[in-house]
């Protein structure tokens, strides 16, 4: 949870405070409306980061913190599939995009395992 919170906080801060630079980095023309949407996106990411940070010590899995787990699973799965599709189609074949899509894929798999696994593991011990 802490790692996903830090990942989203980093992306959120970049989107919130550097929207024009982010758009320029990915080849988009300067547009104040696009920058506004990037900032809104950054705010959503910071909100999700705060949710994950606040839930980092909760028992995740089973019925405990299910909404947090499923929300993260949905977000990371959709982002991973979207980014992987862009990388596979050749429209985003940079090492940066490959690394980001790999990170999202790892988070999606991790939240799937956490969300649909037993929170105490096979031997009944927390954190197994």
N, C-alpha and C positions, 0 to 999 in steps of 0.2 A: 504494500500500500504506500509506503514511504517513497519507493522508487517511482511509482506511477504518479504520485503527487508532485515530486520534483520534476519529472518529465513534463507534466502538464503545466506546472508553474513556469518553467523555463519558456515553453512555447507561448504561453499566455502573456508573459511579460514582453517577449519580443513582439508579438502581434499588437499588444496594447500601446507600447511606447515607440515602436519603429515600424509603423504600418507602411509608410511611403517607401522606406528602404527595403522592406520585405517584398513589396510589390515589384520594385525595380529589380531586385535580385532574381526574381522569377520571370522577368521580361514583360511585365504588364506596364502599360502606359500610366502616367500620373493621372489619378482620378480621385477627387476628394470623396466621392460616394463609395468607391471601392475601398479606400482607406478607412472609411467609417465602418464598413462591414467587417474589415479585418480587425478593427478595434473591438467590435461587438463579439466577434469570434474569440479574441483574446480574453475578454471578460468572462465568456462562458468557460474557457479553459481554466482561468483562475478560480472560478467558482467550483469546478470539478476538482481542481487541485486541492482546494480548501476542504471539500467533502472527504476526499481520500486521506488528507492529512489528519483530519479530526477523527476518522475511523481507523487509523492505523493500528491501534491497540485492541480493537474489537476482534472477537472471534469471527472470522469470515468463513462462510461456507454453511452448508445445511440451511436452516431457516434463519440463522443469525446474520444480520446485515445483508440479507438477500437483495434488497433494492440497490444497495451500493454495488454489490457484485454484478448484478444483471445490467445495471446502467453502464458500468465500466466494460463489461463483456460486449454489449451492443456497440458502444462507441469504438472500442479498439478493433472489433471485427469489421465493422463497416469501413473504418479508416484503412485497415490493413488490406481489405479486398479492393478498395478504390485505388490505393497506391500501388498495389501489386499489378492491377490491371493497367495502370499508366506505365509502369516499368516494362511489363510484358509486351505492350503494344509498341514500345519504342518512343513514345512521346515524352518520356521522362527518364531516359537511360543515363543518368548521372550517378556517380558513386554516392553522392549525397542522398538522392532519392531512394536508391537501393538500400542504404543504411537505415533511413527513416522507415521504409516499408518493412524491413526486417525487424526493427524495434517494435513497430505496431503489431506485427505478427506474433512476436514473442509475448507481448502483453496480452493479446487476444487468447492465445493458447493458455497462458497462465491463469487468466480470469475464468476460462472455461473449466480448467482443472479444479480451481478453487470453488467455483460456483456449483459444480455438479459432483464434487467429491465429498467425502465425509470430513467434517471440520476437525475431528480428532484423530484421523488416520486409522489404520487397521488395528493397531494395538491399543487404541483408546487414549493415547497420550496427546495432549495438545501440542500442535506444531510438528507433528509427524509427517 
